[in-house]
């Protein structure tokens, strides 16, 4: 009996060790999460910003504020007030849905793939296959090929850090294309897959307060500063 106990103890120790060290072992094979990272692409033309999200995404809602404050310095941005899915873990997180942007120096695109409850596309048309497949179809029709390929690669092909052998699209339930930001210019291209600050920090706040005082909130100020940093690096 003691022999079997020792064997079980050894096996258990091995499994525990694997669990502890697996994030470090997987690191070189995973893409960064919640921070910008550089990819090998330098586009022609003026600098581009591409925001990919969905209407009910709390991360998209949280990112809309620093992105708004960063982009408004370079042009005119149109938007309307919205909020995240009421049934999400961060319900009614206040955010902005961007509709248009005009600037002499930056070409900004905003692609919303799904409706507030992930039951259809942005215009509430029922998805024909599954959310990932339909999201990719929408991206392919809306984005130049190099940017579509980036979005496809970093959300549906490459493992995401902390996902344990999962892509970012497969690490959320239901599986869907998640929120990303692409900043691209003559000097390089940078991608953010995930959040810059937790949506919990603005959950329950109001649009009017965030619009008036958002830049003075540390987490939004720091996120805006980071976006501006990569706008300058890509320029």
Order of alpha helices (4+ residues) and beta strands (2+ residues): alpha-beta-beta-alpha-beta-beta-beta-alpha-alpha-beta-beta-alpha-alpha
